[in-house]
Amino acid sequence: MVTTKEIQLRPMNESDITISFKIYVSTRLEEMRPSGWSEQEITDFLYSQAETQHQYYRQHYREAKFYIIEYLSIDVGRLYVDDIGPEIRIVDIALLPAYRNRGIGTILIKNLQKQGVRRKLDISIHVEKNNPAITLYKRLDFKFIKEVNDIYQFMVWKQRSATAH
């Protein structure tokens, strides 16, 4: 079982772009395989998408904190958080396939929830409707608020309900 002490968040810098893009690509590979494209075409396309996404996040979440998730000093994921506004927004959280379903995401989200309680802020996230992580968010008391663009579920965890328990 993964423990909190084994996980570190390291602020992302320009030298981490490669691992960040690799993590993004790993989250999309399976859905792209039925496309009929070659592995190289898929990989090239996904790296292009990763770059576009990164630019979008930098432009639209200027105050966000971009982290590389380390597990036992190994780069295993990324966490982008915008906590400047009226809530804590999880902009992106992703792990390499070998590190999913080990409890790393649960620990990170519970740490954000502790921050939410301490700072009296709710936490929000947009999750693709077919993302298996939705079950994690539901288990951690995130509630469905609305569908966005027929692709995403906007989910919110309310710190007030957490403090009432």
N, C-alpha and C positions, 0 to 999 in steps of 0.2 A: 504494500500500500504506500502510495506517495504521501510524503509529509510536507508541511509548509516550509520546513527548513531546507528541503531539497530544491525548492523553486525560488528563482530570483527573477526580478524584472530589471533589465538593463536598458537604459535609454538608447534608442536606435540612433545610429549615425550613418553617414553616407556609405561607410564600408559594409553596412548591414543590408543594403538594398538587395544584394544577390540572395541572401537567405530569406529576406522578406518575400521576394518574388517567387522563390522556390516553394515557400509555404503556400502562397496563393495558388500556384500551379497545382500543388498536391490536392487542393480542395476541389479542383475542377476537372481533373483528369478523367475520372470515371464517367462523368456525365457527357464528356466530349468523345469518348471512345466509339460510341455508335454512329458518329458523324460520317464515317467513311473516309475520313482524312487519315493520312499516315501519322505515325507517332511524332515525327519531326514537324509536320504541319500543325498538329495539335499543340505541341510544345511551343512552337514559334508564336502561334496565335495567343496562347495563354500568357506567355511572357509579355506580349504586346498589351493584353488586357490588364495585366498586373501593373505595368507602367502607367497606363491610363488611369487606373484606379488610384494609384499612389498620388499622381498629380491632382486628381479630383479631391482626395482627402486633404492634401496639403493646402489646396486652395479654399476649400469649404470648411475646414476645421483648423483654422490657423493657430488656435491656442491648444490644440489637442496634444496629448503626450503619446508618443509612439515608442513602444517597448518591444524588445526581443525577450521572449520567455526562455529562460534557461532552466533545465532540469539536470541536476548533478553536473553543472557547468557545461552542458551541451545545449546548443541553440535548437529549440524544439518547436517554437511557435512565435506568434506575435500578438500583441494586445495594443489597440489604439483606443484611447479614452479621452473624451472631451468633458472635463468637469468644471468648466468656467461658468457655464450658464446656470439656469434654475434647477438643473438636474445633472446627474452623472450619465453621460451618453457613452455606451459601449459602441464605438464606431466600427470596430472589427476585432474579432478574436478568432484565431485559427491555430491549429496544431498540426504538425506533420503526422501522417497516418500511424506510424509506429508508436506515437505517444498519445493517441486518442483513447478515450475510455479507460484511463488510468486514475482519474480523479484530479488531474492537473487543472482542468477548466473549472471544476467545482470549487477547488481551493481559491482560485483567482476571483471567481464571482462572489464567493462568500466574503473574501477580503474587501471587495468593492461594496458589498452590502454593509459590512461593518463601518466603512467610511460613510456610507449613506446615512446610517443611524447616527453616527457621531456628528455629521455635518447637517443633519436634517434634510437630506436630499433624496429624491427618488432616483431610480436607475432605469434607463430606457435602452432599447435595442431594436433594430430592424432585423428580422430573421427570415430568410427565404422559406417559403411554405414547405418545401420538401427537405429542409435541413433536419437531420436527425437530432441535432442539438436542441430542438424545440422541447423535447422531453426533459432535458436537463433544466431548461429555463422554467418549465412548468413545475418541476420538482422543487426548484428553488423559489417558488411562489411568484414568478412573473405571470402577469395576466395579459391575455390577448385584449388589445384595445381596438385595433382596426386593421383592415387589409389595405395595403398600399400598392398601387399600380398592378394589381392582380398577381404580384410576385412575392411581396414581403408581408409578414405579419409584424405589426408594431406592437411590442410587448413592454410592459412597465412593471417594475417592482416598487411597491409603495413602502417607504420606510416607516410611515405611520402604522401600517398594519403589523410590521415586524416588531415595533416597540410595544404594541398592544398585547403581544403574546407573553 
